[in-house]
Amino acid sequence: MSEVHTLEERVQKSVALLNRRVPGWQERIDTATLDMSEPWIEDDRCSGCILAQLYDRYTVGLVALGLLANEEHEVYAFEKQPEDATEAYNVMREAWILAIQEG
């Protein structure tokens, strides 16, 4: 069982992973349409969660990052976790936008 991390810690860990595996990922994220509750891209709109915007589908992104079969995915901020039950997706969205802006 992994230790519980705050949302900010999970976002920073996620940013570090993306920095290592997907150079320049920040430029590919449309923060105006970022929607952490959307696991895929529909049509040509650039809405969706971080992984959907990078890989077109949330699960494709998990596989590409080696997280799908790895319980460690729980310490990243690519999805709402059970311990976040009272946190809305917009809180996660704002944390991601702040991390992207900080570079």
C-alpha positions in Angstrom: 0.0 0.0 0.0 1.5 3.3 -1.0 1.6 6.2 1.4 -1.0 9.0 1.0 0.3 12.1 -0.6 -1.2 15.6 -0.8 -2.5 16.8 -4.1 0.3 19.2 -4.4 2.9 16.5 -3.8 1.2 14.3 -6.4 1.1 17.1 -9.0 4.8 17.8 -8.5 5.7 14.1 -8.8 3.6 14.0 -12.0 5.3 17.1 -13.4 8.7 15.5 -12.7 7.7 12.3 -14.4 6.4 14.2 -17.5 9.6 16.3 -17.5 11.7 13.1 -17.8 9.5 11.2 -20.2 7.7 13.9 -22.3 10.0 16.9 -22.9 8.1 20.0 -23.8 4.8 18.5 -22.5 3.7 21.9 -21.0 3.4 23.5 -24.5 1.0 20.7 -25.6 -1.5 21.4 -22.7 -4.3 23.8 -23.4 -5.0 25.0 -19.9 -8.1 26.9 -21.1 -9.8 23.6 -21.9 -8.1 21.4 -19.4 -10.8 19.1 -17.8 -9.5 16.6 -15.3 -12.7 14.7 -15.5 -12.4 13.9 -19.2 -10.2 10.8 -19.9 -10.2 11.2 -23.7 -10.2 13.8 -26.6 -13.4 13.9 -28.6 -13.4 15.2 -32.2 -10.7 17.9 -32.7 -11.3 19.7 -29.4 -8.3 20.0 -27.2 -10.2 19.3 -24.0 -9.5 16.5 -21.6 -7.2 15.7 -18.7 -3.4 16.0 -18.9 -2.9 12.5 -20.3 -5.8 12.8 -22.8 -4.2 16.0 -24.1 -0.8 14.4 -24.4 -1.9 10.9 -25.6 -5.5 11.3 -26.8 -6.6 8.8 -24.1 -6.0 8.6 -20.4 -5.2 4.9 -20.4 -2.9 5.2 -23.4 -1.0 7.8 -21.3 -0.8 5.5 -18.3 0.6 2.7 -20.5 3.1 5.0 -22.2 4.3 6.2 -18.7 4.5 2.7 -17.4 1.8 3.3 -14.8 -1.1 1.1 -15.8 0.1 -2.1 -14.3 1.9 -0.3 -11.5 0.2 0.5 -8.2 2.6 3.5 -8.0 0.2 5.4 -10.3 -1.7 6.2 -7.1 1.0 8.7 -6.1 0.6 10.7 -9.3 -2.1 13.4 -10.0 -3.5 12.1 -13.3 -6.8 11.1 -11.7 -8.9 11.7 -8.7 -7.9 9.4 -5.9 -10.2 7.9 -3.2 -8.6 10.0 -0.5 -9.6 13.1 -2.6 -13.3 12.3 -2.3 -14.1 15.8 -1.1 -11.8 17.5 -3.6 -13.4 18.4 -6.9 -11.7 17.9 -10.3 -11.5 21.7 -10.6 -9.1 21.8 -7.6 -6.9 19.3 -9.4 -7.1 21.3 -12.6 -6.0 24.5 -10.8 -3.1 22.7 -9.2 -2.0 21.5 -12.7 -2.4 25.0 -14.2 -0.3 26.5 -11.4 2.4 23.8 -11.9 2.5 24.5 -15.6 2.7 28.2 -15.1 5.6 27.8 -12.6 7.4 25.8 -15.3 
